[in-house]
C-alpha cells in the first residue's frame, strides 16, 4: 500500500474498506480518484451514504511531520 501514496504525492492516506453495515464506522464519499470529499463518523441509519468505511489506519507522509 505505501507505494500508491508515495507515487501520488499524498501527505495523508486513510485505509478504507467496504462493510455490510457501516453504522459503527466512519463513512466516506469520494468524487475524484484518491480524494475523500465527505467523511462522517458513526452515522445514524438515515445519514449513511456509503458502504466504504475508515479502518483507523493512517499513513502520514514526511510533510505531516515538519
C-alpha positions as CSV (number, residue, x, y, z in Angstrom):
1,X,0.0,0.0,0.0
2,X,2.7,2.6,0.7
3,X,3.8,2.8,-2.9
4,X,0.5,4.3,-4.1
5,X,0.5,7.3,-1.7
6,X,4.2,7.9,-2.5
7,X,3.6,7.7,-6.2
8,X,0.6,10.0,-6.0
9,X,2.3,12.5,-3.7
10,X,-0.2,12.1,-0.8
11,X,0.5,13.8,2.5
12,X,-2.1,11.6,4.3
13,X,-3.5,8.2,3.3
14,X,-6.5,6.6,5.1
15,X,-7.0,2.9,4.6
16,X,-10.7,2.2,3.7
17,X,-12.7,-1.0,3.4
18,X,-16.3,-1.9,2.4
19,X,-18.6,-3.4,5.0
20,X,-22.2,-4.6,5.0
21,X,-23.3,-2.4,8.0
22,X,-21.4,0.9,8.2
23,X,-23.3,2.3,11.2
24,X,-20.5,1.9,13.7
25,X,-17.8,3.3,11.4
26,X,-16.9,6.5,9.6
27,X,-18.4,6.6,6.1
28,X,-16.6,8.2,3.3
29,X,-17.6,9.6,-0.2
30,X,-15.1,10.3,-2.9
31,X,-15.6,12.3,-6.1
32,X,-12.1,12.2,-7.6
33,X,-9.6,9.4,-7.5
34,X,-7.6,9.3,-4.3
35,X,-9.6,12.2,-2.7
36,X,-12.2,12.0,0.0
37,X,-14.9,14.6,-0.4
38,X,-17.1,13.8,2.6
39,X,-16.5,11.9,5.9
40,X,-19.0,11.2,8.7
41,X,-18.1,9.3,11.9
42,X,-20.6,6.8,13.3
43,X,-23.5,7.8,11.1
44,X,-27.1,7.2,12.0
45,X,-29.2,4.9,9.7
46,X,-30.7,7.9,7.9
47,X,-27.3,9.5,7.4
48,X,-25.4,6.6,5.9
49,X,-24.2,7.5,2.3
50,X,-21.6,4.8,1.6
51,X,-20.6,1.3,2.5
52,X,-16.9,2.3,2.4
53,X,-15.6,3.0,5.9
54,X,-12.5,4.2,7.7
55,X,-10.4,1.4,9.2
56,X,-8.5,3.7,11.5
57,X,-5.2,3.0,9.7
58,X,-3.3,6.2,8.6
59,X,-0.1,6.6,6.6
60,X,1.4,10.0,7.2
61,X,3.8,11.4,4.6
62,X,7.0,13.3,5.5
63,X,5.4,16.7,5.2
64,X,3.0,15.8,8.1
65,X,5.9,15.6,10.5
66,X,7.5,19.0,9.7
